[in-house]
């Protein structure tokens, strides 16, 4: 694994306490491929724990730098059999699952999953459950998403297994949805018409401090069964957070006007329009800001010592996040959260297409560039690098998707230079990555397969290949579309004229970029 930023897990106060027989304790992580779980898991390994993860997609979990160092059980939190199997011989359970983009029944799904995990943990004799919930007031009506998180915490506290619920507010770190919302609102708008909640007080917390508390939670005495608040050292209004970001980013402070007419629904549409954060994620974030979210007590200080050097001030957290973005060192990102309703089935193998309606667009271009250069361009596609064809047409397609509730083209990507299964790339999801290899029996080309998450009447994939050729590389590109009903067929016919511009230009420019890069 690459070197981690603080906390690394190697800090003496965060190291695993061996079992009575001297063996390392085992932890089970739910949500290990998510924003926080993807950062916590390697630090648990560093701390000396044996780590097991329950993942919906084992291949995605294996693609992380820590994937070979953990035990992976494939399944979902609502699958009681999978949860029971994963829970065997587990000491500490980390539950980091939230239905941020869930459908209408997300509260029922959250409850069912929490109950399954709680029952399995009790049956297996686990010694501790750690759950990351949301900071909230006690005397206010909560949004559905925040209410659901509170209920999940209650289920664990009532399970009979000692539980520590860490209730955090706005998390500031590279790749967090809250940070990206602040960042893009401030970057784009010199004048900020904003809802009245910009005047609410909020206690943000740096991602590094969240990880510190999560690691420390595994060491808390088994007699503790409680929900405690965690937060950073600063209490700010949301408007102050935006202007604090502006100062760290070298921008002028923004004029902010509070408009009472902006309801949570309208505000989430506004965020969807101005930032890359889609409405499905913006809505629960905006709703969570309707009330003041400040720590009610500091009971956490009696359970887990603060980090050496103290908690991270807000502006320092922003500076650290910006540094990671600039260095292309974002570990995990909100962008990679699953999209509710988006197709998730993998591309069927070609023989399975028999008897089905399928449309394809295939292009092949020979280039003198080596496979490594073509592969470099392929794996850097999307985000800041674009799609190597008509920017206008791609932009129009992205806007159309955002207007009808999709993620749109501006979602971007976690890293500018690397991809792994499960990563988001604009309105695509990385389904498969096969690195090019040179073997004794011959060379194997590289494959990047993207599954569409834009809203379309059917299922679509885009495959990009770099195949070794006699005196260079053969670049292969294939778009595959399985239409749904008549509307799907009409959709393909409608976009077919544009494919000549988009896909032909895309193949030509990708190979040209590879040749240019190989000649440097």
matplotlib code that plots the C-alpha trace (Angstrom):
import matplotlib.pyplot as plt

x = [0.0, 1.1, 2.0, -1.0, -1.6, -2.3, -3.7, -1.8, -3.0, 0.5, 0.1, 0.5, -2.8, -4.6, -2.8, -4.9, -5.0, -4.3, -6.8, -6.2, -4.4, -2.1, -3.6, -4.6, -8.3, -10.5, -12.7, -15.5, -16.0, -19.3, -19.0, -15.2, -15.4, -17.1, -15.7, -14.8, -14.5, -12.0, -9.7, -10.4, -9.6, -5.9, -5.4, -7.0, -4.4, -1.6, -3.0, -2.5, -6.0, -7.1, -9.6, -12.6, -14.9, -18.4, -18.6, -21.4, -18.7, -15.6, -13.7, -14.2, -12.8, -9.8, -9.0, -8.1, -4.5, -5.4, -7.5, -5.0, -4.5, -8.1, -10.5, -13.5, -17.0, -19.3, -22.8, -25.1, -25.9, -29.5, -28.5, -28.6, -26.8, -23.9, -23.7, -23.8, -20.9, -18.9, -19.5, -17.8, -14.9, -15.2, -14.3, -15.3, -17.9, -17.6, -20.9, -20.3, -23.3, -25.6, -28.3, -27.3, -28.7, -31.4, -34.9, -38.2, -37.8, -34.4, -35.5, -36.9, -33.7, -31.5, -33.6, -33.6, -29.8, -29.1, -31.3, -29.6, -26.1, -27.2, -28.7, -25.7, -23.2, -25.2, -25.3, -21.6, -20.6, -18.9, -17.5, -18.1, -20.1, -18.9, -21.3, -20.8, -24.0, -25.0, -24.7, -28.2, -30.3, -32.6, -35.5, -36.1, -37.9, -35.1, -34.9, -35.7, -32.0, -30.8, -33.8, -32.8, -29.2, -30.5, -32.7, -29.9, -27.8, -30.7, -30.9, -27.3, -27.5, -30.5, -28.8, -27.1, -23.7, -21.7, -22.0, -20.3, -22.2, -20.0, -22.3, -20.4, -21.6, -20.0, -16.9, -14.2, -11.7, -10.6, -13.3, -16.1, -19.4, -19.7, -16.3, -17.0, -20.3, -18.6, -15.7, -17.7, -20.3, -17.5, -15.4, -18.3, -20.3, -18.9, -22.3, -24.1, -27.9, -28.4, -31.1, -31.6, -29.7, -26.4, -26.8, -27.1, -24.2, -22.3, -19.4, -17.4, -14.8, -11.7, -11.7, -8.4, -10.2, -13.1, -10.6, -8.8, -12.1, -13.1, -9.7, -9.9, -13.4, -12.2, -10.2, -13.1, -14.0, -16.7, -18.9, -19.6, -22.8, -23.5, -24.0, -21.5, -21.0, -17.7, -16.7, -13.8, -12.6, -14.5, -18.2, -19.1, -22.0, -22.2, -21.6, -18.4, -17.3, -17.7, -15.6, -13.1, -12.7, -12.3, -9.4, -7.6, -8.2, -6.9, -10.3, -12.1, -14.6, -18.1, -21.1, -23.9, -27.6, -30.0, -33.2, -36.1, -37.8, -35.1, -36.7, -34.5, -35.9, -35.1, -31.7, -30.8, -31.8, -29.6, -26.6, -27.3, -27.1, -24.0, -21.8, -20.9, -22.9, -26.1, -29.5, -29.8, -26.8, -27.3, -30.8, -29.9, -26.8, -29.0, -31.7, -29.1, -28.2, -31.7, -30.9, -27.9, -25.5, -23.2, -21.8, -24.1, -21.4, -17.8, -18.2, -16.0, -13.0, -13.5, -13.5, -10.9, -8.0, -7.8, -5.2, -1.6, -1.4, -5.2, -8.2, -7.8, -9.1, -11.5, -9.2, -6.4, -8.7, -9.6, -5.9, -5.1, -8.0, -6.9, -3.4, -4.6, -6.7, -3.8, -1.4, -3.9, -3.8, -7.5, -7.9, -11.6, -14.4, -18.1, -18.1, -17.8, -21.0, -23.5, -26.3, -29.8, -31.6, -28.5, -27.9, -25.6, -25.5, -22.2, -22.0, -23.2, -20.6, -21.2, -22.7, -25.4, -26.6, -28.2, -31.9, -31.6, -31.8, -28.4, -26.8, -23.0, -20.7, -17.1, -14.0, -10.4, -7.3, -3.7, -1.1, 2.7, 2.5, 3.4, 0.7, 1.8, 1.1, -2.3, -3.2, -2.1, -4.5, -7.3, -7.1, -6.9, -10.1, -12.9, -12.8, -10.4, -8.9, -12.3, -13.4, -11.2, -14.1, -16.7, -16.7, -19.9, -21.8, -20.5, -21.5, -25.0, -25.5, -24.3, -26.6, -29.5, -28.8, -28.6, -31.8, -33.7, -32.1, -29.0, -25.4, -24.3, -20.9, -19.4, -19.2, -15.6, -13.3, -11.5, -8.0, -6.7, -4.4, -5.6, -8.8, -10.1, -13.3, -16.2, -14.7, -17.0, -15.8, -18.3, -21.6, -19.9, -18.9, -15.7, -16.8, -13.6, -9.9, -7.4, -3.9, -1.8, 0.8, 3.8, 3.9, 6.3, 3.4, 2.8, 1.4, -2.1, -3.8, -5.4, -9.2, -11.2, -15.0, -17.3, -21.0, -23.3, -25.0, -26.7, -30.4, -31.1, -34.0, -31.8, -28.3, -25.1, -21.4, -18.2, -15.1, -11.6, -8.8, -5.1, -3.9, -0.3, 0.2, 3.1, 4.7, 2.7, -0.8, -4.3, -6.8, -10.2, -13.4, -16.8, -20.1, -22.8, -26.5, -29.3, -32.5, -35.5, -38.7, -39.6, -38.2, -34.8, -34.8, -35.9, -33.2, -30.4, -31.7, -31.8, -28.2, -26.8, -26.0, -23.9, -21.8, -20.0, -18.7, -18.2, -16.8, -14.7, -13.1, -12.6, -10.6, -8.5, -7.7, -6.9, -4.3, -2.9, -2.5, -0.7, 1.6, 2.3, 3.0, 5.2, 7.4, 8.2]
y = [0.0, 3.6, 5.8, 7.2, 10.6, 11.0, 9.2, 6.2, 3.7, 3.2, 5.8, 4.0, 5.3, 3.7, 0.4, -2.8, -4.4, -8.1, -10.8, -12.7, -15.4, -12.8, -13.0, -9.9, -8.9, -9.2, -6.4, -6.5, -3.4, -2.7, 0.1, -0.6, 0.7, 3.9, 7.4, 6.8, 3.0, 3.1, 5.3, 3.5, 0.0, 0.5, 2.3, -0.7, -2.9, -0.6, -0.7, -4.4, -5.7, -8.6, -7.1, -8.7, -6.7, -7.4, -6.0, -6.1, -6.4, -8.4, -7.3, -3.7, -4.3, -6.2, -3.2, -1.0, -0.9, -2.9, -5.4, -8.3, -7.7, -8.2, -11.1, -10.3, -11.7, -10.9, -9.9, -7.1, -5.9, -6.9, -10.5, -12.2, -15.3, -13.3, -11.2, -14.2, -15.8, -12.6, -12.1, -15.4, -14.8, -11.0, -8.7, -5.3, -4.4, -1.1, -0.1, 2.8, 2.3, 5.2, 5.3, 8.8, 8.0, 5.5, 5.4, 6.0, 3.0, 3.9, 4.2, 0.6, -0.6, 1.1, -0.4, -3.9, -3.8, -2.5, -5.2, -7.9, -6.7, -6.2, -9.7, -11.3, -9.4, -10.5, -14.1, -14.1, -12.6, -9.5, -7.3, -3.9, -2.2, 1.2, 3.3, 6.7, 8.6, 12.2, 15.2, 16.5, 18.5, 16.6, 19.0, 19.5, 17.6, 15.8, 15.2, 11.7, 10.8, 12.2, 10.5, 7.2, 7.5, 8.2, 5.1, 2.9, 4.1, 3.2, -0.3, -0.9, 0.6, -1.8, -4.8, -6.1, -5.6, -2.7, 0.1, 3.4, 5.7, 8.6, 11.5, 13.8, 16.8, 18.2, 16.2, 18.2, 16.3, 15.8, 14.0, 14.5, 15.6, 18.3, 19.7, 19.5, 21.4, 24.2, 24.2, 24.5, 26.9, 29.3, 28.8, 29.4, 32.2, 35.6, 36.5, 33.8, 33.8, 31.2, 29.7, 31.0, 28.0, 29.7, 31.5, 28.2, 27.2, 24.1, 22.3, 20.7, 18.0, 17.1, 13.6, 12.9, 13.5, 11.3, 8.5, 9.1, 8.6, 5.6, 3.9, 4.8, 3.5, -0.1, 0.3, 1.7, -0.3, -2.9, -1.3, 1.7, 1.7, 5.2, 7.8, 10.6, 13.8, 14.5, 17.7, 20.0, 22.9, 25.6, 26.4, 28.4, 29.5, 27.9, 31.2, 31.5, 28.1, 29.1, 32.3, 30.3, 28.1, 31.2, 32.5, 29.2, 28.9, 32.4, 33.8, 37.0, 36.5, 36.1, 38.3, 36.0, 36.9, 34.8, 34.1, 32.5, 31.3, 28.7, 25.5, 22.3, 21.0, 24.2, 24.5, 21.0, 21.9, 25.0, 22.9, 20.3, 23.1, 24.9, 22.1, 18.5, 17.1, 15.6, 16.3, 12.8, 13.5, 17.3, 16.8, 14.9, 17.2, 20.3, 18.9, 18.1, 21.8, 22.9, 22.8, 23.9, 21.0, 21.7, 19.2, 19.0, 17.6, 16.5, 13.0, 11.7, 13.3, 10.8, 7.8, 8.6, 11.0, 13.8, 13.5, 14.5, 18.2, 18.6, 18.6, 20.1, 23.7, 24.2, 26.2, 23.8, 21.0, 22.9, 23.5, 19.8, 18.9, 21.3, 20.0, 16.4, 17.5, 19.4, 16.5, 14.0, 12.1, 11.7, 8.4, 8.1, 10.3, 10.9, 10.5, 6.8, 6.4, 4.1, 5.8, 4.7, 3.3, 3.1, -0.2, -2.4, -5.7, -6.3, -6.5, -9.9, -12.0, -11.8, -15.4, -14.3, -11.7, -14.4, -13.6, -10.1, -6.7, -5.0, -2.1, -1.6, 1.0, -0.3, 1.6, 0.4, 2.6, 1.5, 3.7, 3.6, 4.6, 1.8, 0.1, 1.8, 5.3, 4.3, 2.8, 6.0, 8.0, 5.5, 5.4, 9.2, 9.7, 11.9, 14.5, 17.3, 15.4, 15.2, 12.7, 13.6, 14.5, 17.2, 19.0, 20.7, 17.5, 15.8, 18.9, 19.0, 15.3, 16.0, 19.0, 16.9, 14.2, 16.7, 18.3, 15.0, 14.0, 12.2, 12.7, 14.6, 15.0, 17.3, 14.5, 14.1, 11.4, 10.6, 10.6, 12.3, 9.4, 6.1, 4.1, 1.1, -0.9, 1.0, 4.4, 7.1, 8.7, 11.5, 9.7, 6.3, 3.7, 1.7, -1.9, -3.6, -2.8, -5.2, -3.8, -4.6, -7.4, -8.8, -12.5, -15.3, -16.6, -13.2, -9.8, -9.1, -5.9, -3.6, -3.2, -0.4, -1.1, 1.7, 1.2, 4.1, 5.8, 8.5, 8.2, 6.3, 3.9, 0.8, -0.2, 1.0, 0.2, 1.7, -0.5, 0.9, -1.4, -1.1, -4.3, -5.0, -4.9, -5.7, -2.3, -0.5, -0.7, -1.3, 0.9, -0.7, 1.1, -0.4, 1.1, -1.4, -0.6, -2.9, -0.9, -1.0, -1.1, 1.1, 4.2, 2.6, 1.8, 5.4, 6.7, 4.8, 6.0, 9.6, 9.6, 7.5, 10.6, 12.1, 8.9, 9.6, 12.9, 11.7, 8.1, 8.6, 11.8, 10.1, 7.2, 9.5, 11.9, 9.2, 7.6, 11.0, 12.0, 8.6, 9.3, 12.8, 11.5, 8.7, 11.2, 13.4]
z = [0.0, -0.6, 2.3, 4.1, 5.5, 9.3, 11.0, 9.5, 12.1, 13.4, 16.2, 19.6, 20.8, 17.9, 17.6, 18.0, 21.5, 21.1, 22.1, 25.4, 23.4, 21.9, 18.4, 16.4, 16.7, 13.7, 12.4, 9.9, 7.8, 6.0, 3.4, 2.9, -0.8, 0.2, 0.9, 4.6, 4.6, 1.7, 3.9, 7.2, 5.9, 5.1, 8.5, 10.3, 8.6, 9.7, 13.2, 13.4, 12.9, 10.7, 8.4, 6.7, 4.4, 3.2, -0.4, -3.0, -5.7, -4.7, -7.8, -6.8, -3.3, -4.7, -6.9, -3.9, -2.9, 0.2, -1.6, -1.4, 2.3, 3.5, 3.5, 1.2, 1.6, -1.3, -0.3, 0.9, 4.4, 4.0, 3.1, 6.4, 5.3, 3.9, 7.0, 9.3, 7.3, 7.4, 11.1, 12.3, 14.7, 14.5, 17.4, 16.1, 13.5, 11.6, 9.9, 7.4, 5.1, 4.3, 1.6, 0.4, -3.1, -2.1, -3.6, -2.0, 0.4, 1.6, 5.2, 5.2, 3.5, 6.1, 8.9, 7.4, 6.9, 10.4, 12.0, 10.0, 11.1, 14.7, 15.0, 13.4, 15.6, 18.7, 17.6, 16.8, 20.1, 18.7, 21.3, 19.7, 16.9, 15.7, 13.6, 12.0, 12.3, 11.9, 14.2, 14.9, 17.4, 19.8, 19.6, 15.9, 13.1, 11.2, 7.4, 6.3, 5.6, 9.0, 10.7, 9.2, 10.4, 13.9, 13.8, 12.6, 15.6, 17.9, 16.4, 17.2, 20.7, 21.4, 19.9, 23.1, 21.6, 23.1, 20.5, 20.0, 17.6, 16.5, 15.4, 12.9, 11.0, 7.8, 6.9, 5.2, 3.1, -0.5, -2.3, 0.3, -1.1, 1.5, 0.6, -3.1, -2.7, -0.8, -3.2, -6.4, -5.1, -4.0, -7.1, -9.5, -7.9, -7.1, -5.6, -3.6, -3.4, -0.7, 1.5, 5.0, 6.5, 5.5, 8.8, 10.8, 13.0, 12.0, 13.5, 10.6, 11.2, 9.1, 7.6, 9.4, 12.7, 11.8, 11.0, 14.3, 16.2, 14.2, 14.9, 18.5, 18.9, 18.6, 21.8, 23.9, 26.9, 26.4, 29.1, 26.9, 24.9, 23.8, 21.1, 21.3, 19.2, 17.4, 15.7, 14.9, 17.0, 15.0, 15.1, 11.9, 9.9, 6.5, 4.8, 6.9, 5.7, 2.1, 2.7, 4.7, 1.6, -0.6, 1.5, 1.4, -2.4, -3.0, -4.0, -2.9, -0.2, -1.6, -0.9, 0.4, 0.5, 2.5, 0.5, 2.5, -0.7, -1.4, 0.0, 0.4, -2.9, -4.8, -3.1, -4.2, -7.8, -7.5, -6.2, -9.0, -11.5, -10.2, -8.9, -10.0, -7.0, -8.5, -7.0, -5.5, -3.2, -2.9, -1.5, 1.7, 2.2, 2.0, 4.2, 6.9, 7.0, 7.9, 11.6, 13.6, 13.9, 16.9, 19.5, 22.5, 24.7, 24.7, 26.2, 23.4, 25.2, 28.1, 25.7, 23.0, 23.4, 20.9, 18.1, 19.0, 18.2, 18.6, 16.3, 12.8, 12.4, 9.5, 7.3, 7.8, 6.7, 3.6, 2.8, 3.2, 1.0, -1.7, -1.5, -2.1, -5.1, -6.6, -6.1, -7.7, -4.4, -3.6, -1.9, -2.1, -3.5, -3.3, -7.1, -6.7, -4.7, -6.4, -8.3, -7.4, -10.4, -12.6, -14.4, -12.4, -14.3, -16.2, -19.9, -21.1, -23.1, -26.9, -27.1, -24.6, -27.2, -29.3, -29.8, -28.2, -29.8, -29.5, -31.3, -31.6, -32.9, -33.5, -34.5, -35.0, -35.6, -36.0, -34.4, -34.2, -30.5, -28.0, -26.0, -22.9, -24.4, -25.8, -22.4, -20.6, -22.7, -22.3, -18.5, -18.3, -20.3, -19.0, -16.2, -16.9, -19.9, -21.7, -24.3, -27.3, -29.5, -29.8, -26.4, -27.4, -28.1, -24.9, -22.9, -24.4, -23.5, -20.0, -19.5, -20.8, -18.3, -15.3, -16.3, -16.1, -12.8, -13.9, -12.7, -15.8, -17.3, -14.5, -11.9, -13.1, -11.7, -8.5, -10.1, -13.2, -14.1, -12.7, -12.6, -10.8, -11.0, -9.4, -10.1, -11.6, -14.8, -15.6, -16.3, -16.7, -14.1, -14.5, -14.8, -15.8, -16.0, -17.6, -17.6, -20.7, -20.0, -21.8, -21.2, -22.3, -24.5, -26.0, -25.1, -23.8, -24.6, -22.1, -21.7, -20.0, -19.9, -18.8, -18.0, -18.6, -15.7, -17.7, -18.0, -21.2, -22.3, -22.1, -21.0, -22.5, -22.3, -23.9, -24.3, -25.1, -25.9, -26.6, -28.4, -29.4, -33.2, -35.5, -35.4, -32.8, -31.3, -32.5, -30.7, -30.6, -29.5, -29.1, -27.9, -27.0, -26.4, -25.3, -26.0, -23.7, -25.7, -28.7, -26.9, -26.7, -30.4, -31.2, -28.9, -30.8, -34.1, -32.9, -31.7, -34.6, -36.7, -33.9, -33.5, -36.7, -35.2, -31.7, -32.0, -35.2, -33.8, -30.4, -31.9, -34.1, -31.3, -28.7, -31.0, -32.0, -28.3, -27.7, -30.6, -29.4, -25.8, -27.0, -29.0, -25.9]

ax = plt.figure().add_subplot(projection="3d")
ax.plot(x, y, z, "-o")
ax.set_aspect("equal")
plt.show()
